[in-house]
């Protein structure tokens, strides 16, 4: 799935909008923002985080037992660990 191909329902879009703090949390707690050294500033990381939050909304199953913010945090950690291994 390419980033531009993410199609959200109205309910998924509302979930994403209500949980933007999950993206801020991920940047603040686990990603070092140093544009001089790595080339990625806060805005770049925030935009990337919004993309993974949309992907998490698409794959989220409310019957799975986890709240959406919890699911999104785990999905972000998994994505980050895959990126480190690549």
TIBA-408694 format. One line per 8 residues: their letters; for each residue x, y, z of N, C-alpha, C. Coordinates in Angstrom, 2 decimals, decimal comma. Each point is the difference from the previous one (the first is absolute). Example, Ala and Ser with C-alpha at 12.3 -4.5 7.8 and 13.67 -1.06 7.14 Angstrom:
<atoms>
AS) 13,19:-5,69:7,80:-0,89:1,19:0,00:0,90:1,20:0,00 ~ -0,35:1,05:-0,72:0,82:1,19:0,06:-0,77:1,09:0,73
</atoms>
This chain:
<atoms>
XXXXXXXX) 0,84:-1,17:0,00:-0,84:1,17:0,00:0,89:1,24:0,00 ~ -0,12:0,80:-0,98:0,76:1,24:-0,07:-0,69:1,04:0,88 ~ 0,78:0,97:0,48:-0,54:1,02:0,90:-1,18:0,73:-0,60 ~ 0,03:0,26:-1,27:-1,09:0,76:-0,62:-1,24:-0,85:-0,22 ~ 0,10:-1,30:0,20:-1,12:-0,90:-0,25:-0,84:-0,29:1,24 ~ 0,27:0,66:1,11:-0,75:-0,25:1,22:-1,35:0,68:-0,10 ~ -1,05:-0,81:0,01:-1,37:0,53:-0,04:-0,65:-0,28:1,34 ~ -0,40:1,05:0,70:-0,60:-0,15:1,31:-1,50:0,23:-0,06
XXXXXXXX) -0,72:-0,77:0,81:-1,43:0,26:0,16:-0,14:1,21:0,92 ~ -1,21:0,51:0,13:-0,22:1,13:0,91:0,35:-0,37:1,44 ~ -0,34:-1,22:0,40:0,30:-0,45:1,37:1,52:-0,10:0,21 ~ 0,71:-0,53:-0,97:1,46:-0,09:0,10:0,64:1,38:0,04 ~ -0,50:0,90:-0,82:0,52:1,37:-0,03:-0,21:0,68:1,36 ~ -1,16:-0,24:0,61:-0,26:0,57:1,32:0,94:-0,58:1,05 ~ 0,29:-1,30:-0,08:0,95:-0,63:0,92:1,38:0,63:-0,13 ~ 0,44:0,19:-1,24:1,32:0,59:-0,24:0,04:1,42:0,57
XXXXXXXX) -1,00:0,79:-0,31:-0,02:1,39:0,47:-0,03:0,08:1,52 ~ -0,70:-0,92:0,65:-0,12:0,02:1,45:1,27:-0,52:0,70 ~ 0,88:-0,65:-0,75:1,16:-0,63:0,61:1,34:0,50:-0,53 ~ 0,04:1,22:-0,46:1,25:0,58:-0,49:1,05:0,09:1,11 ~ -0,45:0,00:1,25:0,96:0,03:1,11:0,87:-1,25:0,04 ~ -0,47:-1,09:-0,57:0,81:-1,22:-0,05:1,25:0,26:-0,84 ~ -0,14:0,75:-1,08:1,15:0,34:-0,84:0,96:0,89:0,78 ~ -0,54:1,00:0,66:0,85:0,89:0,80:0,72:-0,78:1,10
XXXXXXXX) -0,71:-0,94:0,64:0,58:-0,83:1,04:1,18:-0,81:-0,56 ~ -0,19:-0,62:-1,17:1,05:-0,83:-0,59:1,24:0,83:-0,32 ~ -0,19:1,20:-0,52:1,14:0,86:-0,33:0,71:0,44:1,28 ~ -0,78:0,41:0,98:0,57:0,53:1,24:0,72:-1,08:0,81 ~ -0,54:-1,20:0,07:0,55:-1,01:0,90:1,02:-0,93:-0,62 ~ -0,02:-0,16:-1,31:0,86:-1,04:-0,54:0,78:0,35:-1,26 ~ -0,16:1,17:-0,51:0,72:0,36:-1,22:0,82:1,25:0,27 ~ 1,27:-0,08:-0,31:0,88:1,15:0,19:-0,16:0,94:-1,19
XXXXXXXX) -0,41:1,22:0,27:-0,17:0,99:-1,05:1,26:0,86:-0,05 ~ 0,80:-0,21:-1,02:1,22:0,77:-0,20:0,18:0,20:-1,49 ~ -0,60:1,05:-0,51:0,01:0,25:-1,43:1,40:0,19:-0,55 ~ 0,89:0,58:0,78:1,38:0,21:-0,44:0,70:-1,33:-0,26 ~ -0,25:-0,97:0,87:0,72:-1,27:-0,08:-0,69:-1,02:-0,90 ~ -1,31:-0,11:0,10:-0,71:-1,06:-0,70:-0,78:0,47:-1,23 ~ -0,23:1,29:-0,12:-0,73:0,51:-1,15:-1,52:-0,01:0,16 ~ -0,47:-0,45:1,17:-1,44:-0,05:0,24:-0,33:0,94:1,16
XXXXXXXX) -0,85:0,96:-0,28:-0,47:0,89:1,05:-1,32:-0,49:0,55 ~ -0,51:0,71:0,99:-1,25:-0,37:0,63:-1,14:-0,10:-1,01 ~ -0,09:0,98:-0,91:-1,09:0,00:-0,98:0,04:-1,23:-0,91 ~ 1,21:-0,40:-0,40:0,15:-1,21:-0,83:-0,49:-1,23:0,76 ~ 0,44:-0,11:1,24:-0,39:-1,15:0,82:-1,49:0,01:0,29 ~ -0,57:1,18:0,21:-1,44:0,09:0,26:-0,80:-0,45:-1,22 ~ 0,43:0,42:-1,17:-0,69:-0,40:-1,23:0,08:-1,52:-0,19 ~ 1,16:-0,58:0,22:0,17:-1,44:-0,10:-0,85:-0,71:1,04
XXXXXXXX) -0,05:0,56:1,20:-0,84:-0,57:1,05:-1,47:0,03:-0,34 ~ -0,45:1,04:-0,66:-1,41:0,08:-0,42:-0,32:-1,09:-1,02 ~ 0,96:-0,33:-0,84:-0,21:-1,07:-0,98:-0,16:-1,33:0,72 ~ 0,90:-0,33:0,97:-0,15:-1,27:0,68:-1,25:-0,03:0,86 ~ -0,44:1,15:0,51:-1,24:0,05:0,77:-1,19:-0,33:-0,89 ~ 0,02:0,50:-1,23:-1,06:-0,33:-0,97:0,02:-1,49:-0,33 ~ 1,20:-0,56:-0,18:0,10:-1,44:-0,27:-0,51:-0,81:1,18 ~ 0,30:0,45:1,22:-0,50:-0,69:1,19:-1,53:0,07:0,05
XXXXXXXX) -0,58:1,12:-0,39:-1,47:0,13:0,00:-0,63:-0,97:-0,98 ~ 0,66:-0,23:-1,13:-0,53:-0,92:-1,01:0,02:-1,44:0,51 ~ 1,04:-0,38:0,73:0,14:-1,38:0,45:-0,60:-0,26:1,38 ~ -0,45:1,03:0,69:-0,53:-0,14:1,36:-1,30:-0,78:0,01 ~ -0,09:-0,94:0,96:-1,22:-0,78:0,21:-0,52:0,32:1,39 ~ -1,10:0,74:0,11:-0,50:0,37:1,33:-0,41:-1,21:0,84 ~ -0,25:-1,13:-0,63:-0,36:-1,21:0,74:1,23:-0,75:0,50 ~ 1,19:0,52:-0,28:1,25:-0,66:0,40:0,36:0,18:1,46
XXXXXXXX) -0,70:0,86:0,70:0,23:0,16:1,43:0,84:1,20:0,40 ~ 0,75:0,59:-0,90:0,85:1,16:0,33:-0,69:1,29:-0,45 ~ 0,26:1,07:0,75:-0,50:1,30:-0,44:0,84:0,44:-1,20 ~ -0,53:0,93:-0,78:0,76:0,44:-1,17:1,34:0,64:0,36 ~ 0,08:0,87:1,03:1,31:0,56:0,33:1,03:-1,07:0,37 ~ -0,41:-1,01:0,74:0,91:-1,09:0,36:0,45:-0,76:-1,24 ~ -0,96:-0,30:-0,88:0,32:-0,70:-1,24:0,96:0,83:-0,86 ~ -0,26:1,29:-0,11:0,84:0,87:-0,83:1,41:0,09:0,56
XXXXXXXX) 0,15:0,06:1,32:1,33:0,04:0,61:0,77:-1,28:-0,31 ~ -0,65:-1,13:0,12:0,67:-1,28:-0,29:0,34:-0,10:-1,49 ~ -0,89:0,47:-0,86:0,27:-0,03:-1,44:1,20:0,89:-0,33 ~ 0,10:1,14:0,68:1,12:0,91:-0,24:1,31:-0,64:0,47 ~ 0,00:-0,62:1,16:1,20:-0,67:0,49:0,44:-1,10:-0,96 ~ -0,96:-0,76:-0,51:0,30:-1,08:-0,95:0,60:0,58:-1,28 ~ -0,58:1,07:-0,50:0,49:0,64:-1,22:1,42:0,49:0,21 ~ 0,25:0,61:1,16:1,33:0,53:0,29:1,03:-1,13:0,11
XXXXXX) -0,38:-1,11:0,61:0,95:-1,11:0,13:0,29:-0,63:-1,36 ~ -0,99:-0,05:-0,88:0,23:-0,51:-1,36:0,93:0,94:-0,77 ~ -0,16:1,30:0,20:0,85:0,98:-0,69:1,45:-0,13:0,44 ~ 0,22:-0,32:1,26:1,37:-0,16:0,50:0,67:-1,23:-0,59 ~ -0,80:-1,03:-0,26:0,55:-1,26:-0,51:0,28:0,06:-1,51 ~ -0,63:0,95:-0,67:0,15:0,06:-1,46:1,33:0,58:-0,40
</atoms>
